[in-house]
Amino acid sequence: EDACKIIPFALNHDLCIELYTLDNTYIYNLNDDERKRVHHVGLNFIEMKDGSHEFLENQKILKIALQSCDFNYLQAIGPKLQNLLDSVILSYSSNRYIECFSKDTSKGIALEWLAKQLNIDISETIAIGDHFNDVAMLEAAGLSVAANNAQEGVKAICDYVTQANNNEGVVCEVLEKFVFKEEE
């Protein structure tokens, strides 16, 4: 039901829509910038030439990402979209997306689930993030780490900020500092 609200809203606000189901990725209103990105990463998708979404009625929707290169615009319309939705929360990522997903889903919930599956106490986990879509995961982890080029609001909630940015070795730095450190 919320997808039926998100799609027309996004199309009316000239946003590219990436809708992920268990089986397919559907993209509406694909712009040149996003077309280059999805081809570069090799994403398989079905390009939707109109706003039809009735076929989604019985499909499980994992996430909807709304894309624009104007991050200020996304932040301005985000609250308007959130007011239309019942069971979906919004998050921002990569300075180009509003991510829409179920209130019952987050990276934090996924981290807690994974720790339980691996029989690891959540306090023994490390999470690394750089944008607002990582906040729930960072808050759940035993040690929260922000990449050097993370959003300032993300850095503020983390236990540690790396010297490296997300393109130059954040994971290596974290492993060396916190996992493979020599006994003191």
MARVOMI-213548 format. One record per residue (C-alpha): residue in three letters; chain; x negated, y, z negated. Coordinates in nm, 4 decimals. Layout:
BEGIN
tinu / marse / xx / yy / zz
ALA / A / X / Y / Z
...
! end
This chain:
BEGIN
tinu / marse / xx / yy / zz
GLU / A / 0.0000 / 0.0000 / 0.0000
ASP / A / -0.2791 / 0.2397 / -0.0834
ALA / A / -0.4520 / 0.1633 / 0.2495
CYS / A / -0.1320 / 0.2803 / 0.4210
LYS / A / -0.1813 / 0.6135 / 0.2438
ILE / A / -0.5582 / 0.6377 / 0.2953
ILE / A / -0.5618 / 0.5781 / 0.6715
PRO / A / -0.3181 / 0.8571 / 0.7719
PHE / A / -0.4767 / 1.0958 / 0.5194
ALA / A / -0.8226 / 1.0298 / 0.6600
LEU / A / -0.7106 / 1.0619 / 1.0205
ASN / A / -0.5335 / 1.3897 / 0.9393
HIS / A / -0.8608 / 1.5136 / 0.7869
ASP / A / -1.0711 / 1.4008 / 1.0872
LEU / A / -1.2680 / 1.1405 / 0.8919
CYS / A / -1.4189 / 0.8243 / 1.0298
ILE / A / -1.2671 / 0.5228 / 0.8492
GLU / A / -1.4557 / 0.1990 / 0.7874
LEU / A / -1.2183 / -0.0620 / 0.6489
TYR / A / -1.3700 / -0.3885 / 0.5245
THR / A / -1.1674 / -0.7086 / 0.4898
LEU / A / -1.2884 / -1.0595 / 0.4116
ASP / A / -1.3124 / -1.1367 / 0.7835
ASN / A / -1.3625 / -0.8124 / 0.9738
THR / A / -1.4665 / -0.4502 / 0.9642
TYR / A / -1.2296 / -0.2079 / 1.1358
ILE / A / -1.3437 / 0.1423 / 1.2267
TYR / A / -1.1041 / 0.4247 / 1.3090
ASN / A / -1.1971 / 0.7655 / 1.4504
LEU / A / -1.5583 / 0.6617 / 1.5114
ASN / A / -1.7740 / 0.9712 / 1.5603
ASP / A / -2.1098 / 0.9828 / 1.7394
ASP / A / -2.3164 / 1.0074 / 1.4201
GLU / A / -2.1522 / 0.7054 / 1.2582
ARG / A / -2.1586 / 0.5128 / 1.5871
LYS / A / -2.5391 / 0.5508 / 1.5938
ARG / A / -2.5669 / 0.4371 / 1.2310
VAL / A / -2.3479 / 0.1257 / 1.2625
HIS / A / -2.5253 / 0.0197 / 1.5808
HIS / A / -2.8652 / 0.0796 / 1.4180
VAL / A / -2.7788 / -0.1459 / 1.1217
GLY / A / -2.6154 / -0.4031 / 1.3486
LEU / A / -2.2693 / -0.3888 / 1.1927
ASN / A / -2.0130 / -0.6016 / 1.3747
PHE / A / -1.6823 / -0.4177 / 1.3867
ILE / A / -1.3559 / -0.3734 / 1.5682
GLU / A / -1.3020 / -0.0188 / 1.6871
MET / A / -0.9446 / 0.0928 / 1.6378
LYS / A / -0.8265 / 0.3307 / 1.9081
ASP / A / -0.5126 / 0.4366 / 1.7216
GLY / A / -0.3964 / 0.4684 / 1.3635
SER / A / -0.2196 / 0.1331 / 1.3472
HIS / A / -0.2613 / -0.0504 / 1.0195
GLU / A / 0.0473 / -0.2708 / 0.9876
PHE / A / -0.1629 / -0.5788 / 1.0718
LEU / A / -0.3461 / -0.5302 / 0.7406
GLU / A / -0.0345 / -0.6061 / 0.5337
ASN / A / -0.1384 / -0.9580 / 0.4278
GLN / A / -0.5144 / -0.9089 / 0.4373
LYS / A / -0.7390 / -0.8546 / 0.1373
ILE / A / -0.9084 / -0.5190 / 0.1754
LEU / A / -1.2457 / -0.5057 / 0.0022
LYS / A / -1.3325 / -0.1417 / 0.0532
ILE / A / -1.2534 / 0.1589 / 0.2659
ALA / A / -1.5284 / 0.4108 / 0.3373
LEU / A / -1.4378 / 0.7541 / 0.4714
GLN / A / -1.7261 / 0.9210 / 0.6523
SER / A / -1.8187 / 1.2787 / 0.7299
CYS / A / -2.1582 / 1.4453 / 0.7604
ASP / A / -2.0159 / 1.7368 / 0.5595
PHE / A / -2.0522 / 1.6210 / 0.1985
ASN / A / -1.9001 / 1.9440 / 0.0615
TYR / A / -1.5898 / 1.8738 / 0.2706
LEU / A / -1.5661 / 1.5213 / 0.1295
GLN / A / -1.5926 / 1.6533 / -0.2251
ALA / A / -1.3249 / 1.9131 / -0.1525
ILE / A / -1.0690 / 1.6649 / -0.0175
GLY / A / -1.1504 / 1.3774 / -0.2544
PRO / A / -0.9240 / 1.4988 / -0.5374
LYS / A / -0.6334 / 1.5465 / -0.2925
LEU / A / -0.6740 / 1.1879 / -0.1765
GLN / A / -0.7060 / 1.0522 / -0.5311
ASN / A / -0.3717 / 1.2132 / -0.6207
LEU / A / -0.2015 / 1.0001 / -0.3530
LEU / A / -0.3338 / 0.6686 / -0.4813
ASP / A / -0.2153 / 0.4309 / -0.7513
SER / A / -0.4622 / 0.1453 / -0.7839
VAL / A / -0.7667 / 0.2801 / -0.6030
ILE / A / -1.0591 / 0.4793 / -0.7338
LEU / A / -1.2921 / 0.6960 / -0.5300
SER / A / -1.6660 / 0.7314 / -0.5401
TYR / A / -1.9175 / 0.9158 / -0.3248
SER / A / -2.2260 / 0.7653 / -0.1622
SER / A / -2.5120 / 0.8614 / 0.0677
ASN / A / -2.3874 / 1.2217 / 0.0904
ARG / A / -2.1613 / 1.1032 / 0.3744
TYR / A / -1.8937 / 0.8720 / 0.2293
ILE / A / -1.5947 / 0.8618 / 0.0038
GLU / A / -1.5681 / 0.4973 / -0.0976
CYS / A / -1.2218 / 0.3696 / -0.1887
PHE / A / -1.1911 / 0.0460 / -0.3844
SER / A / -0.9684 / -0.1284 / -0.6368
LYS / A / -0.9711 / -0.0100 / -0.9975
ASP / A / -1.0463 / -0.3726 / -1.0850
THR / A / -1.3721 / -0.3658 / -0.8878
SER / A / -1.7029 / -0.1903 / -0.9409
LYS / A / -2.0734 / -0.2561 / -0.9245
GLY / A / -2.0669 / -0.2570 / -1.3059
ILE / A / -1.8087 / -0.5361 / -1.3140
ALA / A / -2.0144 / -0.7249 / -1.0546
LEU / A / -2.3303 / -0.6895 / -1.2647
GLU / A / -2.1504 / -0.8159 / -1.5754
TRP / A / -2.0124 / -1.1112 / -1.3759
LEU / A / -2.3559 / -1.1946 / -1.2348
ALA / A / -2.5216 / -1.1770 / -1.5773
LYS / A / -2.2583 / -1.4135 / -1.7150
GLN / A / -2.3044 / -1.6553 / -1.4228
LEU / A / -2.6803 / -1.6564 / -1.4809
ASN / A / -2.6364 / -1.6821 / -1.8589
ILE / A / -2.8254 / -1.3568 / -1.9091
ASP / A / -2.7233 / -1.1051 / -2.1735
ILE / A / -2.6190 / -0.7798 / -2.0050
SER / A / -2.8751 / -0.5983 / -2.2228
GLU / A / -3.1470 / -0.7886 / -2.0315
THR / A / -3.0426 / -0.6501 / -1.6925
ILE / A / -3.1882 / -0.3648 / -1.4910
ALA / A / -2.9855 / -0.1621 / -1.2437
ILE / A / -3.1315 / 0.0803 / -0.9899
GLY / A / -2.9209 / 0.3447 / -0.8203
ASP / A / -2.9245 / 0.6755 / -0.6417
HIS / A / -2.5669 / 0.7897 / -0.5920
PHE / A / -2.2329 / 0.8153 / -0.7706
ASN / A / -2.1100 / 0.4787 / -0.6447
ASP / A / -2.3803 / 0.3241 / -0.8681
VAL / A / -2.2692 / 0.4850 / -1.1969
ALA / A / -2.0594 / 0.1937 / -1.3297
MET / A / -2.3482 / -0.0459 / -1.2642
LEU / A / -2.6008 / 0.1874 / -1.4274
GLU / A / -2.3773 / 0.2277 / -1.7321
ALA / A / -2.3337 / -0.1502 / -1.7658
ALA / A / -2.7032 / -0.2398 / -1.7350
GLY / A / -2.9433 / -0.2817 / -2.0217
LEU / A / -3.1887 / -0.0516 / -1.8441
SER / A / -3.0652 / 0.2051 / -1.5931
VAL / A / -3.3052 / 0.3442 / -1.3344
ALA / A / -3.2576 / 0.6263 / -1.0856
ALA / A / -3.4607 / 0.6672 / -0.7701
ASN / A / -3.6565 / 0.9923 / -0.7619
ASN / A / -3.4293 / 1.1288 / -0.4884
ALA / A / -3.1077 / 1.0282 / -0.6671
GLN / A / -2.8270 / 1.2733 / -0.7279
GLU / A / -2.8999 / 1.4885 / -1.0349
GLY / A / -2.5838 / 1.3607 / -1.2071
VAL / A / -2.7077 / 1.0043 / -1.1609
LYS / A / -3.0541 / 1.0862 / -1.2949
ALA / A / -2.8949 / 1.2413 / -1.6036
ILE / A / -2.7342 / 0.9137 / -1.7133
CYS / A / -3.0365 / 0.6913 / -1.6504
ASP / A / -3.3009 / 0.5670 / -1.8902
TYR / A / -3.5793 / 0.6101 / -1.6357
VAL / A / -3.6372 / 0.7998 / -1.3091
THR / A / -3.8935 / 0.6529 / -1.0712
GLN / A / -4.1767 / 0.8389 / -0.9037
ALA / A / -4.0810 / 0.6690 / -0.5756
ASN / A / -3.7722 / 0.7551 / -0.3747
ASN / A / -3.5277 / 0.5020 / -0.2325
ASN / A / -3.7306 / 0.4702 / 0.0886
GLU / A / -4.0736 / 0.4125 / -0.0605
GLY / A / -4.0918 / 0.1406 / -0.3233
VAL / A / -3.8486 / 0.1989 / -0.6081
VAL / A / -3.7998 / -0.1728 / -0.6733
CYS / A / -4.1746 / -0.2374 / -0.6732
GLU / A / -4.2296 / 0.0435 / -0.9235
VAL / A / -3.9560 / -0.0880 / -1.1524
LEU / A / -4.0851 / -0.4453 / -1.1349
GLU / A / -4.4404 / -0.3349 / -1.2136
LYS / A / -4.3369 / -0.1072 / -1.4986
PHE / A / -4.0671 / -0.3145 / -1.6697
VAL / A / -4.0881 / -0.6774 / -1.5554
PHE / A / -4.4531 / -0.7598 / -1.4821
LYS / A / -4.6046 / -0.5177 / -1.7328
GLU / A / -4.8998 / -0.6439 / -1.9283
GLU / A / -4.8525 / -0.7368 / -2.2925
GLU / A / -4.9274 / -0.4352 / -2.5059
! end
